[in-house]
Amino acid sequence: MKLRSFIFLNFLFSALPVLFSQNELGNPYIHNYTPKEYNSSATIWEITQDHKGLMYFGVAEGVIQYDGTNWQTVVVDNQTTVRSMDVDENGVVYIGAKTEFGYIGRDSLNSPVYVSLSRQLEEKYQDFADVWNVYATKDGVFFLTFKRIYRWHNDQLFTYEYDDITAHLGYYVNDQLFLVLSNRGLHVFENDRFVPVPGGMHFQGESIYCILPFDKDHIIVATRKSGLEKLNTVTGETVLFENDVNEQLKDDKMYSGTMSETGDFVLATLKNGIYVIQKSGKLVAHINQQNGLQNNNVKYVFKDNFGGIWAGTAVGISFIDLNLPLTYFNDENGVSGFTRDVVRHNGTLYVATGNGLFFLDKREIDPQKKFKQLDNADDQFWDFLIVENHLLVGGSHGFYEIIDNKLSRIASFNSNAVFNVLRSNQNPSLIYLALKNGIALAKLNEQGEINVIHQFRDLEVECHQLGEDRKGNLWVATAFDYALRINQTSFDESQGFPLTYEKIEYGEKLSTEEIIRIGDELYMTSSQGLLRAEDDGKLTLKNPFNILNMPEDFTIRRLQQDQNGNLWIHYHFNKLSGQFLALKSPDGTYTIKDDPFTRINEKVSHINSPYVEDNGIVWFHGGEGIVRYDLNKDNNSRKDYRVNIRKVIFSSDSVVKYGNNETHEFEDYQFSFKNNATSFTFSAASYGNEKANQYQYFLEGQDEAWSEWTTMSTKEYNYLHEGKYVFRVRAKNIYNQISQEDQFTFVILPPWYRETWAYVFYVFLFLIFVFIIIKVATYRLEKSKRQLEKVVEERTKDIVK
């Protein structure tokens, strides 16, 4: 299809209500984890993450640890429900449970185990129920209960007695621990005690469900009565925080909150999912079951080390990738059928699908009704074209114009389908139409009206795509194994449209996808690559783009060029397909950018050419829906993640569960020769699409080079010779981002018969053997000598006689 662009005027955005513009964002990418997957109770009360990237979830049975591949339950004493967790600067995970608090330590095999701190308390201080909050702060780790507050600091426990601590007890914001006291309002921990916050009495008797940072002097306080309020912690001034959904937050029972990577407020409710609000008060997104959330009853939201949002719900876990510059729409949002084209006209986005024509209603809050279908537009529609202020579209029963969101037919062609619509470069008033049985012409007259002026009835060929070369000839991709080149003289109205054309054979097993004009050159994309339309009427395989690091058997199937000369490419490679952006450099070369386009195929299949807007928004479309990409949001700053060696097994009787990322010296891990078979289990802490994570490993001392990439997260080695080895592993996630490397160093000791003492013994035996040989030889020699002397003596006697 053609490259189309639409320039947004700044005054248009400022004139529209805030909520309208945000409603074009679509659904975020969400990955849900069911209780069946993590094999525990449904409700998730708390979420945190350690320095290695491992996730922890508080449930009724204890704590679930997730490393990106495997789930493991850490049971708390008495198997009580874990309500709260936090991680200190050393990576220690602290736990608040029912009648218990402590931390996750390590046993002799480095497996995670619960270590109780509350058992160190005197019995009279152990009379608490749930520990609702845990905060690891610069002043120690605080455990908050209704009875009292406990602080773990310098390996000592301190207690603070309060008789009016309320539910949702405290919050750690801007490196300050705030405490909610029902009779005395909001307090903050300073100099080993809690003191009143200026203006804190405003919240006396209030149930505070969330406190979030606004800036260094202001915090946002969320209550059920007032919604969101902004408190100046210096002056004590409190004002209502104006936002788009304050009433909805109160009605939906706001319960928890966190900050997104971009500084937005992420607010969880018990009745209607999650609201994301900018500091300006604008609603960014409303995420609930209608657009992919696991459950609308959200107990807790947490931002991980990489900017992802985890939601603990009443029924499972949801991971929401708010950082991803991709969002999507599908039939749940009101747009159905295979999407064939997208265009923006007068500020409204229109979509042509196999089920009709749709437009994106920015005034609609309900995510299930964002797209509305035009009246009487339930046929198949194929291709848009904007001519001056006319929005034209080809459909299965003719040629139409959309006026004020109403469909008006220009021509029916006896209910003949119009597959493609193209405006002439040579004669801008002329419009070409590709029909199911030929070609037709329309014209923009001097009065600004569009009418069909001619149909080539003798050309009974199913025509799919159109392209005009620099000489004005029209190239036509057909449903058969040839293209047509119609001479530009055929469009001369004064001569009665004298049709002159020739057939250009594609060749065997060569199918075309679309026709594109780039500069003065015309190309057809095909199953074998780009075909350039030559001036002599031939089609030749030609790739004119100097795309760096592109494999030889890489086939471009669809292509668009934006206003900056960048190429948006849909490709086939090794029986796979995908998208990437080829960024044009000043020297004319192109550099491939495929992050984050690797995730588009999760939502859309059989992708058509994208619709590229001049403001950096790109719409990918095809089967199952539409994906919106925001180039302005994609800053290529994905944070580093880790791969962790999770378990090491040497034969069957020597197991090392390995949970740290430090490289241990071989003295710590020495194994006898009988344990020379080993296996490694590892996992990448990259979430959202963990099944796409791949691994590469290398055993120094055994392998000659890194392995090929594989999705397998285990590796076995057998019959290792004695010596020092270093097992190295790294990961690559769905964005082709390489992780930090993890290592495990170990030594296989030689068998007893190859030990040093054995070789000393062998030398000793050899020396003894040599000594014996010498002694025997000497004895024999002496014996022979004596015998010879005796013979000589006897013969001498005989001679004398």
KATAJO-V851214 format. One line per field, one symbol per residue. phi: phi as a letter, one per 20 degrees, with the letter a starting at -180 (. if undefined). burial: + if it has 24 or more other C-alpha atoms within 12 Angstrom, else -. A space follows every 10 residues. Layout:
# KATAJO-V851214
phi=???
burial=???
This chain:
# KATAJO-V851214
phi=.eecccefef ffffffggff fffefneffc ddcegffelb fffdebbbbe fenfeccecf eqcedcdocd dcedeegmle feebbbcefe nfeecdcemb brbedcefem efcecedfff ffgfeeeede eecccecfdo ddddcffadd cdblmcdccc ebdcfdflfb bdclmceecd dfecmecceb lmbecfegnf fgdgmeeeda ccfdbfdccd ddcffdndcd defeenfccf efbfcfffff femgcbabdf feneeddece dbmcddcfff nffebcdbff coffbfedeb cbeefdnfdd dedfcoccdd effffdcbcb ffeodcnfed acbdclnded cdcfdqdcce efeeefffcf edefflcdee cdbebdclde ddbecfcpdc ceclmcecee bdllmefdeb ccefffcgee cecedfcpcc ccbeefened cfdaceffde cfddccbdef enfdeceded ebddceffff deffenlffc bcedffoflc dedbdcdcme edcdebfdpe deeefenedc fbdedeefme ffeededbbc defenfddcd ccblmdcacb deeeegenec dfcdedffef ffdcdlfeff edefenecde brfmqcdddd ffeedldfff cddcfebccd ledbdceddd dfeeffffcd cfffdedccc dbbeecdobf fefccccbdf nceebffffb efdcbdcclf ffqeccedbb ccefemeeef edcbdbceff fgfdffffff ffffffffff ffgfffffgf ffffffffff ffffffffff f
burial=++++++---- -------+++ ++++++++++ +++++--+-+ ++++++++++ ++++++++++ ++++++++++ +++++++--+ ++++++++-- -+++++++++ +++++----- -+++++++-- -----+-+++ ++++++++++ ++++++++++ ++----++++ -+--++++++ +++--+++++ ++-++++++- ---+-+++++ ++++-+++++ ++++---+++ ++++++++++ +++----+-- +-++++-+++ -+++++++++ +--+++++++ +++++++++- ++++++++++ ++++++++++ ++++++++++ ++++++++++ ++++++++++ ++++++++++ +++++-++++ ++++++++++ ++-+++++++ ++++--+-++ +++++++--+ ++++++++++ ++--+-++++ +++--+++++ ++++----++ ++++++++++ ++++-----+ ++++++--+- ++++++++++ +++++++++- -+++++++-+ +-------+- +-++++---+ ++++++++-- ++++++++++ +++---++++ --+-+-+--- ---+++++++ ++--++++++ ++----++++ ++++-----+ -+++++++++ ++++++++++ ++++++++++ ++++++++++ +-+----+-+ ++++++++++ ----++++++ +-------++ +++-++++++ ++++++++++ -++++++++- ---------- +++++++--+ ++++++++++ +++++-++++ ++++++++++ ---------- ---------- ---------- ---------- ---------- -
